[in-house]
């Protein structure tokens, strides 16, 4: 595997608990047991150097209006993240000691409603950084369009990643938070570091990287050795935020295409998730050739379920970081019903990436065979998937 595929594989490995429900201790034990062998399959020189950490929100979300008869979703891993190290990772421009911060995608209803979907309120990013990345507070009042803002959901999730220490039974780095670990590394000045994640992780990884960079919490890592590799990420902030990001992390290629590029959001051009939250109107026509009636039904879904989430800060102009696209394969035949469309949307956000990167079949591994754990039902899986979470139907298991 080339360096980009290895980084993506580590991103996927952070989702080992994705299909699992259970209490925090059992989820942590499961990933502690499974992750080292998965990481070693990506390359024999890869080792976990910090974490993993599993975090659960304290309260189970209540059913949505109109959904009161369904039972609340079972608890799962609201956020999961770890750091891996390879002392001799081969890049196109040489071989470097490298650290990878891998952040899991959405795996629970809370991950969607509390993080992905909380885009109607924002925080002032620069004020947050200047305040030491403490618990974020929602911005009150008019927005200054020259200021950098990010969604409150993204900010709270990044705060979680910054604040929680690796537990005592973690594979490595017990008792240290992610920033304290980075600042303690004696070899950072001669090493590289890459932030990566898919879906929710694709929004959190660039935001976390920029927050640490702007707050001078990257230890001795040199700016030119810090990279970001998000995939399928929704939009986290506005244009001034993107300007800051691209000044700190310019694309490694002036005209990026496909997946061999740093500091861009790598996306399947048939995936709807990267269209949130800057181009929701592109969802109904993302597959050319759909019937007029199906396009109209999708438009109504976007209008009724997704656009209201941009309130009350309707003036927030979400802007994506630079992307690098690959061409997905159009469904054949094209969907003719909403149910078929949903299944294709799920595939384009999950399986299409695994196929494009040509990952080995044993990476990632989604088996909930640990004590105290259960596997999500098909309906529960759907309710954890970005965008699809607002659609009521069953689907198959997979990574998101």
Helices and strands as residue ranges (DSSP letters): H 3-13, E 20-21, H 24-42, E 47-55, E 79-91, E 94-103, H 109-110, I 111-116, E 122-124, H 125-130, E 149-151, H 152-163, H 178-184, G 188-190, E 192-198, H 200-214, G 223-225, E 226-231, H 239-248, E 265-268, G 273-275, G 280-282, H 292-301, I 302-306, G 307-310, E 323-326, H 338-349, H 351-357, E 374-375, H 378-382, G 388-390
